[in-house]
């Protein structure tokens, strides 16, 4: 049932009312671990519900459930370790120019966070996913707007998280679930919502981003919108291992029916014999891929329309035609085009936009100048990949430098699908892949929901314990510019 404006107001106010209950870091960490435990225990029911709503399959969903539980446990460790608080203490020093007063700085939670669940990850980027886990870890209550593609899964996961909160002595309203399109709009406008996290389309994300900025008090909006995820295959790489690269690309672009946000959707490959071998390998591998069900018919219709208009452009060929595989399925495929048609603005610009589903575009280049000209026209991306020779490759340094400004994660001789939940991970990039410079995956995702505050010449009795001189909580910190051991 779609939430009314009044119900959204009650939900946000209820979450706001319990924000102080998350102040205890020990209890927060216990909550996150308990949520992981209960989610795993309910795994059979969660996977059954998610498969019924998304058709992603038990194998894929089992892996996603494990990843989701691991994210929750990972953020519990982040909370316990405490480095995310970024504690700095600078003692008064009259000999400085200008003199320093006593300054003590750390980070505090923003408040209620609105999370907009993703369609393609009903667990890892939805109700119990990374946005929710990182916001709760930061000490922020969360109101989640469920995705309409998996409402029952969302309800089940929300009930698990609320039960976990109750088990460790927290109010259940630290996590509240709402449904409905208008609910999403009301949520971003609510004056007590302090920040938002979104994973979805450019169109929907940009509308919410603009609404967040247009509020009387604008709020941070951390949106992951769309990404082409370009790949460059050097001539030396294609000469050395064309068949391997073709098979690898096929596996990555069709993984999860091409519905991963990191799907490689655009490839620059040489227009020579080595490139022909690469295309032959790609053709063979994609042709062996079975038709798949997309998340809903709206996405299926958009995929079919998108590949049709792209295939009709002059100079575009389809060695394996993407399109309808059956009444409810789609067949994977790929398109080719001379890279020279993309070096300047024109009718082929649609090929430089994401098409959600199992399709990629291979632009065949005749020179390195064509590569750099095309790359200069690409929008921002989550990932960019360089396939090089395993030995010396004279083109690699310049091409890596050209790819670096385009993405938040740059891969060499790998494939972008699969995002490790690790401290060094960055899942974000230049617009439109993201609306901010933050990551939505990994330990530093917690930083999105915090703000720094400094206390100046404040008596210790009035300071929070995190900033006490004797460090009673044992936090990592910098004192007078030096990291304490």
ZISUL-V161425 format. One record per pair of residues at least 4 apart in sequence whose ideal C-beta (glycine too) atoms are under 6 Angstrom apart, sorted by the first residue. I is the first residue (numbers start at 1). J is the second residue. If there is no record, write none. Layout:
BEGIN
i:I j:J
i:I j:J
END
This chain:
BEGIN
i:2 j:179
i:2 j:180
i:3 j:7
i:3 j:8
i:3 j:178
i:3 j:179
i:3 j:180
i:3 j:183
i:5 j:186
i:8 j:183
i:8 j:186
i:8 j:187
i:11 j:143
i:11 j:176
i:11 j:178
i:12 j:112
i:12 j:143
i:12 j:190
i:12 j:192
i:12 j:193
i:14 j:173
i:15 j:112
i:15 j:141
i:15 j:143
i:15 j:173
i:15 j:176
i:16 j:112
i:16 j:192
i:18 j:141
i:18 j:171
i:18 j:173
i:18 j:174
i:19 j:141
i:21 j:170
i:21 j:171
i:22 j:28
i:22 j:139
i:25 j:79
i:27 j:168
i:28 j:79
i:29 j:76
i:29 j:79
i:29 j:80
i:30 j:168
i:31 j:164
i:31 j:165
i:31 j:168
i:31 j:170
i:32 j:72
i:32 j:75
i:32 j:76
i:33 j:73
i:33 j:76
i:34 j:164
i:34 j:167
i:34 j:168
i:35 j:72
i:35 j:161
i:35 j:164
i:36 j:69
i:36 j:72
i:36 j:73
i:38 j:160
i:38 j:164
i:39 j:69
i:39 j:128
i:39 j:160
i:40 j:69
i:42 j:46
i:42 j:160
i:43 j:47
i:43 j:65
i:46 j:156
i:47 j:58
i:47 j:61
i:49 j:152
i:49 j:153
i:49 j:156
i:50 j:54
i:50 j:61
i:50 j:122
i:50 j:153
i:51 j:58
i:51 j:61
i:53 j:150
i:53 j:153
i:54 j:122
i:54 j:150
i:54 j:295
i:55 j:293
i:56 j:60
i:56 j:61
i:58 j:62
i:64 j:123
i:64 j:124
i:65 j:123
i:67 j:124
i:68 j:123
i:68 j:124
i:68 j:128
i:70 j:421
i:71 j:130
i:71 j:133
i:71 j:421
i:72 j:133
i:74 j:421
i:75 j:133
i:75 j:134
i:75 j:137
i:78 j:84
i:78 j:137
i:78 j:443
i:78 j:446
i:79 j:137
i:82 j:475
i:83 j:476
i:84 j:446
i:85 j:106
i:85 j:107
i:85 j:466
i:86 j:107
i:87 j:106
i:87 j:475
i:87 j:477
i:88 j:105
i:88 j:478
i:89 j:104
i:89 j:479
i:90 j:100
i:90 j:103
i:90 j:480
i:91 j:102
i:91 j:480
i:92 j:100
i:92 j:101
i:92 j:102
i:93 j:100
i:94 j:99
i:96 j:100
i:101 j:456
i:101 j:457
i:102 j:457
i:103 j:454
i:103 j:456
i:104 j:455
i:104 j:467
i:105 j:452
i:105 j:454
i:106 j:466
i:107 j:450
i:107 j:452
i:108 j:453
i:109 j:138
i:109 j:139
i:109 j:140
i:110 j:140
i:110 j:194
i:110 j:195
i:110 j:449
i:110 j:451
i:111 j:194
i:112 j:141
i:112 j:192
i:112 j:193
i:112 j:194
i:113 j:135
i:113 j:140
i:113 j:142
i:113 j:195
i:113 j:449
i:114 j:143
i:114 j:187
i:114 j:193
i:114 j:196
i:115 j:131
i:115 j:132
i:115 j:142
i:115 j:144
i:115 j:197
i:116 j:145
i:116 j:198
i:117 j:126
i:117 j:146
i:117 j:147
i:118 j:125
i:118 j:126
i:118 j:199
i:119 j:147
i:119 j:149
i:119 j:295
i:120 j:259
i:121 j:125
i:122 j:126
i:122 j:150
i:122 j:153
i:124 j:129
i:125 j:129
i:125 j:199
i:127 j:144
i:127 j:154
i:127 j:157
i:127 j:158
i:128 j:157
i:128 j:161
i:130 j:134
i:130 j:440
i:130 j:441
i:130 j:445
i:131 j:197
i:132 j:142
i:134 j:445
i:134 j:446
i:135 j:140
i:135 j:142
i:135 j:449
i:137 j:446
i:138 j:446
i:138 j:449
i:138 j:450
i:140 j:449
i:141 j:174
i:142 j:175
i:143 j:176
i:144 j:177
i:145 j:178
i:145 j:183
i:145 j:184
i:145 j:187
i:146 j:151
i:146 j:154
i:146 j:177
i:146 j:179
i:149 j:295
i:149 j:296
i:150 j:154
i:158 j:177
i:161 j:175
i:162 j:172
i:162 j:175
i:165 j:170
i:165 j:172
i:165 j:174
i:166 j:172
i:170 j:174
i:178 j:183
i:188 j:196
i:188 j:208
i:188 j:211
i:188 j:212
i:194 j:219
i:195 j:219
i:195 j:220
i:195 j:449
i:196 j:221
i:197 j:222
i:198 j:205
i:198 j:208
i:198 j:223
i:199 j:224
i:200 j:204
i:200 j:205
i:202 j:206
i:202 j:225
i:202 j:226
i:202 j:432
i:205 j:209
i:205 j:223
i:205 j:225
i:209 j:221
i:209 j:223
i:209 j:435
i:212 j:219
i:212 j:221
i:213 j:218
i:221 j:435
i:222 j:436
i:222 j:438
i:222 j:448
i:223 j:435
i:224 j:434
i:224 j:440
i:225 j:432
i:226 j:354
i:226 j:432
i:227 j:261
i:227 j:381
i:227 j:382
i:227 j:433
i:228 j:265
i:228 j:266
i:228 j:354
i:228 j:381
i:229 j:262
i:229 j:264
i:229 j:265
i:229 j:381
i:229 j:383
i:229 j:416
i:230 j:266
i:230 j:378
i:230 j:384
i:231 j:264
i:231 j:267
i:231 j:385
i:232 j:268
i:232 j:386
i:232 j:399
i:233 j:237
i:233 j:238
i:233 j:245
i:233 j:269
i:233 j:387
i:234 j:388
i:234 j:393
i:234 j:395
i:235 j:270
i:236 j:389
i:236 j:393
i:237 j:387
i:237 j:388
i:237 j:389
i:238 j:242
i:238 j:270
i:238 j:274
i:238 j:275
i:238 j:278
i:239 j:274
i:240 j:389
i:241 j:245
i:242 j:274
i:242 j:277
i:242 j:278
i:243 j:281
i:245 j:278
i:245 j:387
i:246 j:278
i:246 j:281
i:246 j:282
i:247 j:281
i:247 j:285
i:248 j:415
i:249 j:253
i:249 j:282
i:250 j:282
i:250 j:285
i:250 j:286
i:252 j:264
i:252 j:415
i:252 j:417
i:253 j:258
i:253 j:263
i:253 j:264
i:253 j:360
i:254 j:258
i:254 j:289
i:254 j:332
i:254 j:358
i:255 j:260
i:255 j:417
i:256 j:260
i:257 j:292
i:257 j:294
i:257 j:358
i:258 j:263
i:258 j:357
i:258 j:358
i:260 j:417
i:262 j:382
i:262 j:383
i:262 j:416
i:262 j:417
i:264 j:360
i:265 j:354
i:265 j:360
i:266 j:361
i:267 j:360
i:267 j:362
i:268 j:363
i:268 j:365
i:268 j:371
i:269 j:275
i:269 j:278
i:269 j:362
i:269 j:364
i:270 j:274
i:270 j:275
i:271 j:275
i:271 j:364
i:271 j:366
i:275 j:364
i:282 j:286
i:283 j:287
i:283 j:319
i:283 j:320
i:286 j:320
i:286 j:332
i:287 j:320
i:289 j:332
i:291 j:325
i:291 j:326
i:291 j:329
i:291 j:331
i:292 j:329
i:293 j:328
i:293 j:329
i:294 j:299
i:294 j:300
i:294 j:330
i:295 j:299
i:302 j:306
i:303 j:330
i:303 j:357
i:306 j:355
i:307 j:311
i:307 j:322
i:307 j:359
i:310 j:335
i:310 j:350
i:310 j:351
i:311 j:316
i:311 j:318
i:313 j:348
i:315 j:337
i:315 j:338
i:315 j:341
i:316 j:335
i:316 j:337
i:317 j:336
i:318 j:335
i:320 j:333
i:320 j:334
i:321 j:333
i:322 j:333
i:322 j:359
i:323 j:331
i:325 j:329
i:325 j:330
i:325 j:331
i:330 j:357
i:332 j:358
i:333 j:359
i:334 j:360
i:334 j:362
i:335 j:361
i:336 j:362
i:337 j:341
i:337 j:363
i:338 j:364
i:339 j:363
i:339 j:364
i:339 j:365
i:339 j:370
i:339 j:374
i:341 j:348
i:342 j:348
i:342 j:363
i:342 j:374
i:343 j:373
i:343 j:374
i:351 j:361
i:355 j:359
i:365 j:370
i:365 j:371
i:366 j:370
i:372 j:402
i:375 j:402
i:378 j:406
i:379 j:432
i:380 j:429
i:380 j:430
i:380 j:431
i:380 j:433
i:381 j:406
i:381 j:407
i:381 j:429
i:381 j:433
i:382 j:408
i:382 j:429
i:382 j:433
i:383 j:407
i:383 j:409
i:383 j:416
i:384 j:403
i:384 j:406
i:384 j:407
i:384 j:410
i:385 j:411
i:385 j:416
i:386 j:399
i:386 j:400
i:386 j:403
i:386 j:412
i:388 j:393
i:388 j:396
i:389 j:393
i:395 j:399
i:396 j:400
i:403 j:410
i:404 j:410
i:407 j:429
i:408 j:426
i:408 j:428
i:408 j:429
i:409 j:426
i:411 j:416
i:419 j:427
i:419 j:441
i:420 j:425
i:421 j:441
i:422 j:442
i:423 j:442
i:423 j:443
i:425 j:441
i:425 j:442
i:426 j:439
i:427 j:439
i:427 j:440
i:427 j:441
i:428 j:434
i:428 j:438
i:428 j:439
i:429 j:433
i:429 j:434
i:438 j:448
i:439 j:444
i:439 j:445
i:440 j:445
i:455 j:463
i:458 j:462
i:458 j:463
i:460 j:468
i:463 j:467
i:465 j:472
i:465 j:473
i:468 j:472
i:477 j:484
i:478 j:483
i:479 j:484
END
